[in-house]
């Protein structure tokens, strides 16, 4: 499992593909494009529904992880 993770994740991290060089390397949490914890409250409206415009202006969710 470690070898597979290194083979697939390390090249993306080292080449900064999809800004992955700024993100943490190994965790099960969600992060924004700046490497901070993802704030779901920043992408919902007052009624608690998903707001696509807020999502586009805030950050896509990154599953890459902290090192």
N, C-alpha and C positions, 0 to 999 in steps of 0.2 A: 504494500500500500504506500509506504514512504517513497519507494523508488518511482512508482507511477505518478505520485504527486509532484515529485521533483522534476520528472521528465516533462510533465505538462505545464506546471505552474511556474517553475523557475525561468524558462525562456521568456514568458510573458512579463514576468516581474523585471528581469534584467534589461529587457528591451523597452520597457515602459509602454507596452502595448495596452491600449485603452486606458492610459494613465495609471496602470497597475503599479508602477514604481512608487507612487505616492501613497499606496494603500497598504494596510497590514498584510502579513503573509499567511498566517495560519490561525483561524478561529472560526467559530460557528455563528458569530454575530453578523449583523448587517451594517454596512458602512456607506456613507455618501462619497462623492467623488473627491473629497478632501481628506478622507481617512478618518473622519469623525463618526461617532455613532449616528445611525440614521434616525432622524426625527420625523416620525410619521405624522405628528401633529402639524408639521409644515406643509403637508400635501393634502390635507382635508379641509372642507369648508366648515362653516359654523354648525351645520347639521350632522357633521361627522362622515360625510360622503367624500369619496375620492374626487379630487379636482385635478384634471389633466394639465391645466395651465400652470398650477402651482408646482406640480410634479416636474414639468419641463423646465421651470425656472429654478427649482431647488437642486435636484440631482437624481439621476437614475440610481437604483439600488445596486450596490456592489457586493458580491458574495466573496470577494477576495478578502483576505484577513490580516490581522495585525501581527507583526513580528516582534 
